[in-house]
Each structure stands twice: as structure tokens, then as C-alpha cells.
């Protein structure tokens, strides 16, 4: 493996610790990232000649420290505004750096960084982009490629997010009480949003974007490691591991979508399933019964089953019912309809779906007519099914999914 690739991997592993520590010291997202990027630039220049150091995190922090101290000595006004340190002496500033990567600080620093990236003043989209940039360590180019956007658009979104944090005078401390619970929910939602965009891409030619899914799993693992007593954090990790285990089987040889019933389960990732089951066990032992625990339990039922036919659909339908009560989500209720159809027949599922057809919140949701078309097809009502599949195709924004729905609509003519 070449040096650039090694440095990239080290950066992905260490950047959240480095940035978290720098954020605590400088009290500024901009300043922390500037120092971290300068340290990375120095690594890209030095490590190909000298080799990767035994402790790369300490090397990067030491480099950032030298740069910050140089600026302190120069008496830069910007640094004086950024660095709120004790009496403001150079010795006090250096002492902060010397303690920056101490074990007792790392967990709090990384969690503080994640909370900052998901501050309530930011939009959900800004939270995901800032989390990918600062916690996952992705470059602007990598984020743009993942979201099929331009680098300039992503860079502008990151800049706006940082400006919003500065204007909101967002405190760089870990919140407590109810605010902490709400912020933790927003962090988990941001990570899940990243995963969902990778699992089923909103737009473009590719149905899945595995790189985004991998980053989301890594972010969930970081979150679980810094919140070891939070059952929902472990459940989120379990859910993403279990869902990602099926990624390879969800796409055919030409990139076409492969639905659950048609997937080759021998292609499911057994290691990811094992990790997901272990994380779910931790969440349950911690007494978790929240939305992510319920979703992970559903994913675990699929992972345990040898086939669609042997899946415990009654249990899945019951879990979806609990999840619907907990969240009030109509999308969850649609998923319950699918499980009911598997457990009790298509008529049972169709009854639930028909009750959802007039819901304003689902008026533009392409999976509602898609599910209805599938159930009508099972009942032999092919003309109605074709109409629903065509409607779903008109609402779908992903090219691959749209093509699949159109093909299913056309197939109804040969089945009638």
C-alpha cells in the first residue's frame, strides 16, 4: 500500500480524536480544523520520507501544537480571540496541548465534537455534511462524490454551517440533562441519514453507495465507543451493521436492484451480521427498548432467517407495531403492512396500505404505490398493479429504482 493511502487511513482513524482535542483547546471549529489540516499537510510531506510514526495521533497533535505555539508567539490577534486559556500565557497554552490526547479526555472530546456537528441551529443536511467532514475525516471532494454534488456546493455548505455555529455562539461543552438527550438523538439521526443515503441513494444511476454506508457504520461505532452506557447508540450500530450485511446482495451484476425475496443470502456478510448481533445484545442488556433497538431487532429477524419463507413475519409485524406507536411514523406503518402481508396474506397488508393512501405526508412517497402494486400483483389484480407501479416510477428519483418499477408495470401485461 502506498504512503498516501496509509496516511489517508491514519487520518480517518485519528482525525476525530485530534479535532476533538483541538476544539476543546481553541474553542473554535474553524481554528481547530485549520490546525488539524496543517498537521495533515505536514504528514503528507514528511511521512513518505520518514515513515508513519509509531504513534501517529501524538505526532499530529505535536505538529498542531508547534503551529499553534508559533502563532501564539507571533501574537496573532486571531489566536487571542480563539484561544481561551487560563491566564493566557504561552505556558498554560502548551500545557493544554500536552494533556490533549490523555485517555481521560479522548472520549469526552470526540463526543463533544459530534454534539457540535449536530447543533440544533444547523439543518439536518448541514449536520450530516459537517459530521462527515469533521468526525469521519472525509475531504470535500469525497463528500461531494458521495452526494453527487459539486465540491463548491459542499464547501459552501460546510462554511455556512461553521458560520451558523459562530453566530449562534454555540458553547463547546457537552450538554447535560434533556438537552444532552436531544443532541444525542440528533447525532444518531445524522449518522442514520448518512447510512440511508448510501443504502438507497436518493438520486443518480447507482441504487446503493456502499462507501457512505461504510462511513456511517464507522461513525456509529465511534458514537457507541464514546457513549458506552447508551443502549440506543449500540442499537444504531447494530442496525447499520445488520443492514449493511446485505449490501452486496442488493445489487445485480449490471447494477440493477435485487429485492429481498430474490437475494442470494450466501452473499450476506456473516461478519457484519455477527457484529450487529453482538451490538444488539449490548443494547438489550442495557435495558434498551427505543426506536433503534426495535429496528435492529427487525433487522436481526431477517438475518436469522434462511429464506423469506422461514422468516418470522408475525414477530416482525409486532415489532413494527411497537415502532409505529413509539414514533408515529406512517412509513413504519407501511412497513408493518408488508410484514402483515407476508404473515397473513396480501389482503391483510392491503387493508393497511389503503388506509394510508390519503395521508398527505405520503402523497409523494414512491414506496406507497410500489407496495400497493406488489400486493395487488399477489392478488392477481394486474391492471391495478400496473397503474400503481407506473405511479411509483413517476415519483421515484433514483434511476435504477425507476427502471425496476417501470419493468414491473410492463410485466403486469404478460401476467393478466
TIKENU-331781 format. One record per residue (C-alpha): residue number from 1; x, y, z. Coordinates in Angstrom, 1 decimal. Example, Ala and Ser with C-alpha at 12.3 -4.5 7.8 and 13.67 -1.06 7.14 Angstrom:
2
<1,<12.3,-4.5,7.8>>
<2,<13.7,-1.1,7.1>>
END
This chain:
416
<1,<0.0,0.0,0.0>>
<2,<1.4,3.4,-0.9>>
<3,<2.2,6.1,1.6>>
<4,<-0.7,8.3,0.6>>
<5,<-3.2,5.5,1.2>>
<6,<-1.6,4.8,4.6>>
<7,<-1.8,8.4,5.6>>
<8,<-5.5,8.6,4.5>>
<9,<-6.3,5.6,6.7>>
<10,<-4.5,7.0,9.6>>
<11,<-6.3,10.3,9.2>>
<12,<-9.7,8.6,9.1>>
<13,<-8.8,6.7,12.3>>
<14,<-7.3,9.7,14.2>>
<15,<-8.9,12.8,12.9>>
<16,<-11.9,12.8,15.3>>
<17,<-9.6,12.5,18.3>>
<18,<-7.3,15.2,17.0>>
<19,<-10.1,17.6,16.1>>
<20,<-12.0,16.9,19.3>>
<21,<-8.9,17.8,21.4>>
<22,<-8.2,20.9,19.3>>
<23,<-11.8,22.0,19.6>>
<24,<-11.6,21.8,23.4>>
<25,<-8.4,23.9,23.4>>
<26,<-9.2,26.5,20.7>>
<27,<-13.0,26.7,21.3>>
<28,<-13.4,27.3,17.6>>
<29,<-14.4,24.8,14.9>>
<30,<-12.6,26.8,12.2>>
<31,<-9.4,27.2,14.2>>
<32,<-9.4,23.5,15.2>>
<33,<-9.8,22.4,11.7>>
<34,<-7.2,24.8,10.4>>
<35,<-4.6,23.4,12.8>>
<36,<-5.6,19.8,12.0>>
<37,<-5.3,20.4,8.3>>
<38,<-1.9,22.0,8.7>>
<39,<-0.8,18.9,10.6>>
<40,<-2.2,16.6,7.9>>
<41,<-0.3,18.6,5.2>>
<42,<2.9,18.2,7.2>>
<43,<2.3,14.5,7.5>>
<44,<1.7,14.2,3.7>>
<45,<5.1,15.9,3.2>>
<46,<7.1,14.1,5.9>>
<47,<5.8,10.6,6.3>>
<48,<6.6,9.4,2.8>>
<49,<10.3,10.2,3.6>>
<50,<10.4,9.2,7.3>>
<51,<7.7,6.5,7.5>>
<52,<4.5,6.5,9.6>>
<53,<5.4,7.2,13.3>>
<54,<4.6,4.6,15.9>>
<55,<2.0,7.0,17.5>>
<56,<0.5,8.9,14.6>>
<57,<-2.1,10.7,16.8>>
<58,<0.6,12.1,19.1>>
<59,<2.7,13.1,16.0>>
<60,<-0.3,15.0,14.5>>
<61,<-1.1,16.7,17.8>>
<62,<2.6,17.6,18.4>>
<63,<2.7,19.2,14.9>>
<64,<-0.6,21.1,15.5>>
<65,<0.8,22.3,18.9>>
<66,<4.0,23.6,17.2>>
<67,<2.0,25.5,14.7>>
<68,<-0.3,26.9,17.3>>
<69,<2.6,28.0,19.6>>
<70,<4.3,29.6,16.7>>
<71,<1.2,31.7,16.2>>
<72,<0.9,32.4,19.9>>
<73,<4.5,33.7,19.9>>
<74,<3.8,35.9,16.9>>
<75,<0.9,37.4,19.0>>
<76,<-1.7,36.9,16.3>>
<77,<-4.9,38.7,17.1>>
<78,<-6.9,35.8,15.6>>
<79,<-5.3,33.3,18.0>>
<80,<-6.0,35.5,21.0>>
<81,<-9.7,35.6,20.0>>
<82,<-9.8,31.8,19.5>>
<83,<-7.8,30.5,22.4>>
<84,<-9.5,31.0,25.8>>
<85,<-6.8,29.5,28.1>>
<86,<-6.4,30.2,31.8>>
<87,<-4.3,33.3,32.3>>
<88,<-3.5,33.4,28.6>>
<89,<0.2,32.5,29.0>>
<90,<2.1,30.5,26.5>>
<91,<3.0,28.0,29.2>>
<92,<-0.7,27.4,30.0>>
<93,<-1.5,27.0,26.3>>
<94,<1.3,24.5,25.9>>
<95,<0.1,22.6,28.9>>
<96,<-3.4,22.2,27.3>>
<97,<-1.7,20.6,24.3>>
<98,<0.4,18.3,26.4>>
<99,<-2.8,16.9,28.0>>
<100,<-4.8,16.9,24.8>>
<101,<-4.7,13.2,24.0>>
<102,<-4.7,11.9,27.5>>
<103,<-7.0,8.9,27.8>>
<104,<-9.4,10.6,30.2>>
<105,<-10.1,13.4,27.7>>
<106,<-10.4,11.5,24.4>>
<107,<-14.0,10.1,24.9>>
<108,<-15.4,13.4,26.0>>
<109,<-13.5,15.3,23.2>>
<110,<-14.9,13.1,20.4>>
<111,<-18.4,13.2,21.8>>
<112,<-18.2,17.0,22.2>>
<113,<-17.2,17.2,18.5>>
<114,<-20.1,15.1,17.5>>
<115,<-22.5,17.2,19.5>>
<116,<-21.1,20.3,18.0>>
<117,<-21.5,19.0,14.4>>
<118,<-25.2,18.3,15.3>>
<119,<-26.0,21.6,17.0>>
<120,<-29.7,22.4,16.8>>
<121,<-29.0,25.7,15.0>>
<122,<-27.9,23.6,12.0>>
<123,<-30.2,22.0,9.4>>
<124,<-30.2,18.2,9.1>>
<125,<-28.3,18.4,5.8>>
<126,<-25.6,20.6,7.4>>
<127,<-25.3,18.2,10.3>>
<128,<-24.6,15.2,8.1>>
<129,<-22.0,17.1,5.9>>
<130,<-20.2,18.6,9.0>>
<131,<-20.2,15.2,10.7>>
<132,<-18.7,13.6,7.6>>
<133,<-16.1,16.3,7.3>>
<134,<-15.0,16.7,11.0>>
<135,<-15.8,13.3,12.6>>
<136,<-15.4,10.9,9.7>>
<137,<-12.4,12.9,8.2>>
<138,<-13.7,12.9,4.7>>
<139,<-12.5,15.5,2.3>>
<140,<-14.8,18.0,0.5>>
<141,<-14.2,16.0,-2.7>>
<142,<-15.2,12.7,-1.1>>
<143,<-18.4,14.2,0.3>>
<144,<-19.3,15.8,-3.0>>
<145,<-18.7,12.5,-4.8>>
<146,<-20.8,10.6,-2.2>>
<147,<-23.7,13.0,-2.6>>
<148,<-23.4,13.5,-6.4>>
<149,<-22.8,17.2,-5.7>>
<150,<-20.0,19.7,-6.7>>
<151,<-17.1,20.4,-4.4>>
<152,<-18.0,24.1,-4.4>>
<153,<-21.6,23.3,-3.2>>
<154,<-20.3,21.1,-0.4>>
<155,<-17.6,23.6,0.6>>
<156,<-20.3,26.3,0.8>>
<157,<-22.5,24.2,3.0>>
<158,<-19.6,23.5,5.3>>
<159,<-18.7,27.2,5.5>>
<160,<-22.3,28.1,6.2>>
<161,<-22.5,25.5,8.9>>
<162,<-19.4,26.9,10.6>>
<163,<-20.7,30.4,10.3>>
<164,<-24.0,29.4,11.8>>
<165,<-22.2,27.9,14.8>>
<166,<-20.2,31.0,15.3>>
<167,<-23.2,33.3,15.0>>
<168,<-25.2,31.1,17.4>>
<169,<-22.2,31.3,19.9>>
<170,<-22.6,27.6,20.3>>
<171,<-21.0,26.5,23.6>>
<172,<-18.2,24.0,23.0>>
<173,<-19.2,22.0,26.1>>
<174,<-21.1,18.7,26.3>>
<175,<-24.7,19.4,27.0>>
<176,<-26.4,18.0,30.1>>
<177,<-29.9,16.7,31.0>>
<178,<-32.7,16.9,28.5>>
<179,<-30.6,18.9,26.0>>
<180,<-28.0,16.1,26.0>>
<181,<-30.7,13.5,25.2>>
<182,<-32.0,15.7,22.4>>
<183,<-28.5,16.3,21.0>>
<184,<-27.6,12.6,21.2>>
<185,<-30.8,11.9,19.2>>
<186,<-29.7,14.4,16.6>>
<187,<-26.3,12.8,16.3>>
<188,<-27.8,9.4,15.8>>
<189,<-30.3,10.8,13.3>>
<190,<-27.4,12.4,11.3>>
<191,<-25.5,9.1,11.2>>
<192,<-28.6,7.2,10.2>>
<193,<-29.3,9.8,7.4>>
<194,<-25.8,9.2,6.0>>
<195,<-26.4,5.4,6.0>>
<196,<-29.8,5.7,4.4>>
<197,<-28.5,7.8,1.6>>
<198,<-25.9,5.0,1.0>>
<199,<-28.3,2.2,1.4>>
<200,<-30.8,3.5,-1.1>>
<201,<-29.5,6.5,-3.0>>
<202,<-32.0,9.4,-3.4>>
<203,<-30.8,10.2,-6.9>>
<204,<-28.5,9.1,-9.6>>
<205,<-27.7,6.0,-11.5>>
<206,<-26.5,3.8,-8.6>>
<207,<-29.0,2.2,-6.3>>
<208,<-26.6,2.0,-3.4>>
<209,<-23.5,3.9,-2.4>>
<210,<-21.5,1.4,-0.2>>
<211,<-18.9,4.0,0.7>>
<212,<-21.4,6.1,2.5>>
<213,<-22.7,3.0,4.3>>
<214,<-19.3,2.1,5.5>>
<215,<-18.7,5.6,6.8>>
<216,<-22.0,5.6,8.6>>
<217,<-21.1,2.3,10.3>>
<218,<-17.7,3.7,11.3>>
<219,<-19.4,6.8,12.7>>
<220,<-21.9,4.6,14.7>>
<221,<-19.0,2.6,16.1>>
<222,<-17.3,5.8,17.2>>
<223,<-20.5,7.0,18.8>>
<224,<-21.1,3.7,20.6>>
<225,<-17.5,3.7,21.9>>
<226,<-17.8,7.2,23.4>>
<227,<-21.3,6.6,24.9>>
<228,<-20.9,3.0,26.3>>
<229,<-23.9,3.2,28.6>>
<230,<-26.4,4.5,25.9>>
<231,<-28.5,1.5,24.6>>
<232,<-29.7,3.4,21.5>>
<233,<-26.2,4.1,20.4>>
<234,<-25.3,0.4,20.4>>
<235,<-28.7,-0.4,18.8>>
<236,<-27.9,2.1,16.0>>
<237,<-24.6,0.4,15.4>>
<238,<-26.4,-3.0,15.4>>
<239,<-28.9,-1.8,12.9>>
<240,<-26.3,-0.4,10.5>>
<241,<-24.1,-3.5,10.7>>
<242,<-27.1,-5.8,10.0>>
<243,<-28.5,-3.6,7.2>>
<244,<-25.1,-3.2,5.6>>
<245,<-24.5,-7.0,5.7>>
<246,<-26.9,-7.3,2.7>>
<247,<-25.4,-4.6,0.5>>
<248,<-23.6,-6.9,-1.9>>
<249,<-26.7,-9.0,-2.4>>
<250,<-28.9,-6.0,-3.1>>
<251,<-27.3,-5.2,-6.5>>
<252,<-27.2,-7.4,-9.5>>
<253,<-24.3,-7.8,-11.9>>
<254,<-25.4,-4.8,-14.0>>
<255,<-26.1,-2.6,-11.0>>
<256,<-29.9,-3.4,-11.0>>
<257,<-31.7,-3.6,-7.7>>
<258,<-32.3,-7.0,-6.2>>
<259,<-35.2,-7.1,-3.8>>
<260,<-35.1,-9.1,-0.5>>
<261,<-37.1,-12.1,-1.8>>
<262,<-34.6,-12.5,-4.7>>
<263,<-31.4,-12.0,-2.8>>
<264,<-28.7,-14.7,-2.6>>
<265,<-28.3,-14.9,1.2>>
<266,<-25.0,-16.7,0.8>>
<267,<-23.7,-13.2,-0.2>>
<268,<-24.7,-11.6,3.0>>
<269,<-21.7,-10.6,5.1>>
<270,<-21.6,-13.0,8.0>>
<271,<-19.0,-10.9,9.9>>
<272,<-21.2,-7.8,9.8>>
<273,<-24.2,-9.9,11.0>>
<274,<-22.1,-11.2,13.9>>
<275,<-21.0,-7.7,14.9>>
<276,<-24.6,-6.4,14.6>>
<277,<-26.0,-9.2,16.8>>
<278,<-23.3,-8.5,19.4>>
<279,<-24.1,-4.8,19.4>>
<280,<-27.8,-5.6,19.7>>
<281,<-27.1,-7.9,22.7>>
<282,<-25.3,-5.0,24.4>>
<283,<-28.2,-2.6,23.8>>
<284,<-30.7,-5.1,25.2>>
<285,<-28.5,-5.8,28.3>>
<286,<-28.5,-2.1,28.9>>
<287,<-32.3,-2.2,29.0>>
<288,<-32.9,-0.5,25.7>>
<289,<-36.3,-0.6,24.1>>
<290,<-36.2,2.6,21.9>>
<291,<-36.7,3.0,18.2>>
<292,<-33.2,1.9,17.2>>
<293,<-33.5,-1.2,19.4>>
<294,<-36.8,-2.1,17.7>>
<295,<-35.4,-1.5,14.2>>
<296,<-32.3,-3.6,15.0>>
<297,<-34.5,-6.4,16.3>>
<298,<-36.4,-6.4,13.0>>
<299,<-33.1,-6.5,11.0>>
<300,<-31.9,-9.3,13.3>>
<301,<-35.0,-11.4,12.4>>
<302,<-34.1,-11.1,8.7>>
<303,<-30.5,-12.0,9.5>>
<304,<-31.5,-15.2,11.4>>
<305,<-33.8,-16.5,8.7>>
<306,<-32.6,-18.8,5.9>>
<307,<-35.2,-17.5,3.5>>
<308,<-38.1,-15.2,3.1>>
<309,<-40.5,-18.1,3.7>>
<310,<-38.9,-19.1,7.0>>
<311,<-38.8,-15.5,8.4>>
<312,<-40.8,-14.8,11.5>>
<313,<-43.1,-12.3,9.9>>
<314,<-45.6,-12.2,12.7>>
<315,<-42.8,-11.1,15.1>>
<316,<-41.6,-8.5,12.6>>
<317,<-45.2,-7.2,12.2>>
<318,<-45.4,-6.9,16.0>>
<319,<-42.1,-5.1,16.3>>
<320,<-43.2,-2.6,13.6>>
<321,<-46.5,-2.1,15.5>>
<322,<-44.4,-1.1,18.6>>
<323,<-42.2,1.1,16.5>>
<324,<-45.2,2.8,14.9>>
<325,<-46.6,3.6,18.4>>
<326,<-43.2,4.9,19.5>>
<327,<-42.5,7.1,16.5>>
<328,<-45.9,7.9,15.0>>
<329,<-44.3,7.3,11.6>>
<330,<-46.5,6.4,8.6>>
<331,<-43.5,4.9,6.8>>
<332,<-43.2,2.5,9.7>>
<333,<-46.9,1.7,9.3>>
<334,<-46.3,1.0,5.6>>
<335,<-43.5,-1.4,6.6>>
<336,<-45.9,-3.1,9.0>>
<337,<-48.3,-3.7,6.1>>
<338,<-45.6,-5.5,4.2>>
<339,<-44.9,-7.8,7.2>>
<340,<-48.6,-8.4,7.7>>
<341,<-49.0,-9.4,4.1>>
<342,<-46.2,-11.9,4.5>>
<343,<-47.6,-13.3,7.7>>
<344,<-51.3,-13.3,6.9>>
<345,<-51.7,-12.8,3.2>>
<346,<-51.8,-9.8,0.8>>
<347,<-55.3,-8.8,1.8>>
<348,<-54.2,-8.1,5.4>>
<349,<-51.4,-5.9,4.1>>
<350,<-53.6,-4.2,1.5>>
<351,<-56.1,-3.1,4.1>>
<352,<-53.4,-1.2,6.0>>
<353,<-52.0,0.3,2.8>>
<354,<-55.4,1.5,1.6>>
<355,<-55.8,3.4,4.9>>
<356,<-52.6,5.2,4.1>>
<357,<-53.4,6.2,0.6>>
<358,<-55.0,9.5,1.6>>
<359,<-52.3,10.5,4.1>>
<360,<-50.8,13.9,2.9>>
<361,<-47.4,13.0,4.4>>
<362,<-47.1,10.1,2.0>>
<363,<-48.5,11.8,-1.1>>
<364,<-45.1,12.0,-2.8>>
<365,<-43.6,8.8,-1.2>>
<366,<-43.0,6.4,-4.1>>
<367,<-42.9,3.3,-1.9>>
<368,<-46.5,3.7,-1.0>>
<369,<-47.8,2.9,-4.6>>
<370,<-44.9,0.5,-5.0>>
<371,<-46.0,-1.6,-2.0>>
<372,<-49.7,-1.4,-3.1>>
<373,<-48.7,-2.5,-6.6>>
<374,<-46.9,-5.5,-5.2>>
<375,<-49.8,-6.6,-3.0>>
<376,<-52.3,-6.1,-6.0>>
<377,<-49.9,-8.3,-8.1>>
<378,<-50.0,-11.0,-5.5>>
<379,<-53.8,-10.9,-5.6>>
<380,<-53.9,-11.2,-9.4>>
<381,<-55.2,-7.7,-9.9>>
<382,<-52.6,-7.0,-12.6>>
<383,<-54.1,-3.9,-14.3>>
<384,<-54.4,-2.1,-11.0>>
<385,<-50.9,-3.2,-10.0>>
<386,<-49.5,-1.8,-13.3>>
<387,<-51.1,1.5,-12.5>>
<388,<-49.6,1.6,-9.1>>
<389,<-46.1,0.6,-10.4>>
<390,<-46.3,3.4,-13.0>>
<391,<-47.3,5.9,-10.4>>
<392,<-44.4,4.8,-8.2>>
<393,<-42.0,5.1,-11.1>>
<394,<-43.1,8.7,-11.7>>
<395,<-42.4,9.6,-8.1>>
<396,<-39.0,7.8,-7.8>>
<397,<-35.9,9.9,-8.2>>
<398,<-33.3,7.1,-8.4>>
<399,<-32.7,5.9,-12.0>>
<400,<-32.2,2.3,-11.1>>
<401,<-35.3,2.1,-8.9>>
<402,<-37.4,3.9,-11.5>>
<403,<-36.3,1.4,-14.2>>
<404,<-37.3,-1.5,-11.9>>
<405,<-40.7,-0.1,-11.2>>
<406,<-41.4,0.5,-14.9>>
<407,<-40.3,-3.1,-15.7>>
<408,<-42.7,-4.4,-13.1>>
<409,<-45.5,-2.3,-14.6>>
<410,<-44.8,-3.7,-18.0>>
<411,<-44.7,-7.2,-16.6>>
<412,<-48.3,-7.0,-15.5>>
<413,<-49.5,-7.1,-19.1>>
<414,<-47.9,-10.5,-19.6>>
<415,<-49.4,-11.8,-16.3>>
<416,<-53.0,-10.9,-16.8>>
END
